[in-house]
Amino acid sequence: KNPLTPMKLRIQKMLRDKTHNPEIFTQKFETDAGLILRQIDFLTEIADTYREFAKEKEADKERFSWTEAVDEVVAGYGERKQVYWTGRIHEGAGDVWGHRGRLQRVLQNLLQNACQAAIDGASTLEGGKVRLDLGITLVQDQILTQIRDYGCGIDPAHWQRIFEVSFSTRSQGMGLGLSMARQIAELHGGTLELKDSTASGTCMELKLPLYTENSEISRS
């Protein structure tokens, strides 16, 4: 779907209400306008991010520990989730070369989706916490990160479309998060895939190439 379509439909309904149901229009104006403004802000952020891609320079890239970067993102979720480590490499064994903030944004997107899936599927733990399984392992010359939630899963009919721009299974979703996350991964020579999804949860898999002495040259 076109990401502008929800805004167009909402505005059209507002205009109809103004003509035929002025009381409803007045009651819902602030709510509807607020939703439209939030959608515009989100699209603006997406557009800004794509513009930043075009301006990025090799000097912005760095060698860094992926486990440390992951820990920083996970810590930012505070009391919202309970993380169970299914695998974790030794410190210093998983350096990557790239834009630390961009790659952390990919992980943030995956964690946010996992948390929302658990909430939608009513699978939260005591105190409203969300359980997530997180694993970091080495596979040949790649570092593999898996995030598993225990939500309601993804409809098999949508498996081939979840990374499409503007596709979303949520009524208010803009369908840009996973598309951008995959693009960021690919710009770093990696991949982002749906590993599996059932009625009891979903597993996403992010693969990134390990840092080597030639990384700074081959990806310049």
C-alpha positions in Angstrom: 0.0 0.0 0.0 1.0 3.6 -0.6 2.2 5.1 2.8 0.2 8.3 1.9 -3.1 6.3 1.5 -4.0 6.2 5.2 -3.7 10.0 5.4 -5.7 10.5 2.3 -8.5 8.3 3.5 -8.6 10.0 6.9 -8.7 13.4 5.4 -11.5 12.3 3.0 -13.5 11.0 5.9 -12.9 14.2 7.8 -14.3 16.2 4.9 -17.4 13.9 4.7 -18.0 14.3 8.4 -17.7 18.0 8.2 -20.4 18.1 5.6 -22.8 15.3 6.8 -21.9 14.8 10.5 -20.5 18.1 11.8 -20.9 17.0 15.5 -18.7 13.9 14.8 -16.2 16.1 12.8 -15.9 18.4 15.8 -15.5 15.6 18.3 -12.9 13.7 16.3 -11.0 16.6 14.7 -8.1 16.9 17.2 -7.6 13.1 17.3 -7.7 12.7 13.5 -5.5 15.7 12.9 -3.0 14.4 15.5 -2.8 11.1 13.8 -2.1 12.7 10.4 0.6 14.9 11.9 2.3 11.9 13.5 2.2 10.1 10.2 3.7 13.1 8.4 6.4 13.3 11.1 7.2 9.7 10.6 7.5 10.0 6.8 9.7 13.1 7.2 12.0 11.1 9.4 12.2 8.3 6.8 12.9 10.8 4.0 15.6 12.4 6.2 17.2 9.0 6.7 17.3 8.3 3.0 18.9 11.6 2.4 21.5 10.8 5.0 22.3 7.6 3.2 23.2 9.6 0.1 25.5 11.9 2.1 27.3 9.3 4.2 31.1 9.1 3.8 33.6 6.4 4.6 35.0 8.5 7.3 31.7 8.0 9.3 32.4 4.3 9.4 34.4 2.6 12.2 35.4 -0.7 13.6 33.4 -1.6 16.7 32.3 -4.5 18.8 28.9 -5.8 17.7 28.2 -7.3 21.1 28.8 -3.9 22.8 26.5 -2.2 20.3 23.8 -4.8 20.9 24.1 -4.4 24.7 23.6 -0.6 24.4 20.4 -1.1 22.4 19.0 -3.8 24.7 19.8 -1.6 27.8 17.7 1.2 26.3 14.5 -0.9 26.6 14.8 -0.9 30.4 12.0 -2.7 32.2 10.0 -3.4 29.0 11.5 -6.8 28.3 13.1 -9.8 29.7 16.0 -11.0 27.4 17.1 -14.6 27.4 20.5 -15.1 25.8 20.4 -18.3 23.6 24.0 -17.7 22.5 26.7 -15.1 23.0 30.2 -14.8 21.6 33.2 -13.7 23.7 34.0 -10.0 23.9 36.4 -9.0 21.1 35.5 -11.9 18.9 32.8 -10.1 16.8 34.0 -6.8 15.5 32.3 -5.3 12.4 33.0 -2.4 10.1 30.3 0.2 9.5 28.0 2.9 10.8 27.4 2.0 14.4 24.3 4.1 14.8 22.7 2.8 11.5 23.2 -0.8 12.5 21.9 -0.2 16.0 18.8 1.3 14.3 18.3 -2.1 12.6 18.4 -3.8 15.9 16.1 -1.2 17.5 13.5 -1.9 14.7 13.7 -5.6 15.3 13.3 -5.3 19.0 10.4 -2.9 18.7 8.6 -5.2 16.3 9.2 -8.1 18.6 7.9 -6.3 21.7 4.8 -5.2 19.8 4.2 -8.7 18.5 4.3 -10.1 22.0 1.9 -7.4 23.3 -0.5 -8.0 20.3 -0.4 -11.7 21.0 -1.1 -11.2 24.7 2.1 -13.1 25.6 3.6 -10.8 28.1 5.2 -12.0 31.3 4.3 -11.1 34.9 4.4 -7.3 35.3 3.8 -6.8 31.6 7.3 -7.6 30.6 8.0 -9.0 27.1 10.1 -12.1 26.7 12.7 -12.0 23.9 15.3 -14.6 23.0 18.5 -13.1 21.6 21.5 -14.9 20.2 24.8 -13.8 18.8 27.0 -16.5 17.1 29.8 -16.7 14.6 29.2 -18.6 11.3 32.4 -18.7 9.2 33.2 -15.0 8.3 29.8 -13.6 9.5 28.3 -12.6 12.8 24.7 -13.9 13.2 22.1 -12.2 15.4 18.7 -13.8 16.0 15.8 -12.2 17.8 12.8 -14.4 18.7 9.5 -13.1 20.1 6.6 -15.1 21.5 3.8 -13.2 19.9 1.1 -14.3 17.5 3.5 -14.9 14.5 3.2 -13.6 10.9 0.6 -14.8 8.5 2.4 -17.1 6.0 0.6 -15.1 3.2 2.7 -12.1 4.3 6.1 -13.8 4.5 7.2 -12.7 1.1 6.0 -9.1 1.6 7.1 -8.0 5.0 10.2 -6.3 3.6 8.4 -4.4 0.9 8.2 -0.6 1.2 4.7 0.4 2.4 3.6 -3.1 3.4 2.4 -3.3 7.0 0.1 -5.7 8.9 -0.9 -3.0 11.3 -3.7 -0.6 10.5 -1.6 2.4 11.5 1.7 1.0 10.2 3.6 2.8 7.5 5.4 -0.3 6.4 8.9 1.3 6.1 10.7 0.0 9.2 11.7 -3.5 8.0 12.4 -2.2 4.4 14.8 0.3 5.7 16.4 -2.1 8.2 17.1 -4.6 5.4 18.6 -1.8 3.2 20.9 -0.8 6.0 22.0 -4.4 6.5 22.7 -4.8 2.8 24.6 -1.5 2.6 27.0 -3.1 5.1 27.3 -6.3 3.1 24.9 -8.2 5.3 21.4 -9.7 5.2 18.2 -9.4 7.1 15.7 -12.3 6.8 12.7 -13.9 8.4 14.1 -17.1 9.9 10.7 -18.6 10.8 7.3 -17.7 12.1 4.6 -19.7 13.7 1.5 -19.1 15.8 3.7 -19.0 18.9 6.3 -16.4 17.7 8.7 -15.1 15.1 12.5 -15.3 14.6 14.3 -12.6 12.6 18.0 -13.1 11.6 20.6 -10.4 10.9 23.9 -11.4 9.4 26.9 -9.0 9.1 30.4 -9.7 7.8 33.1 -9.8 10.4 35.8 -7.1 10.4 38.9 -8.1 8.6 42.1 -6.1 7.7 40.6 -5.5 4.2 37.2 -4.3 5.4 38.2 -0.6 5.3 39.3 -1.0 1.7 36.7 -3.4 0.3 33.7 -1.4 1.6 35.0 2.1 1.0 
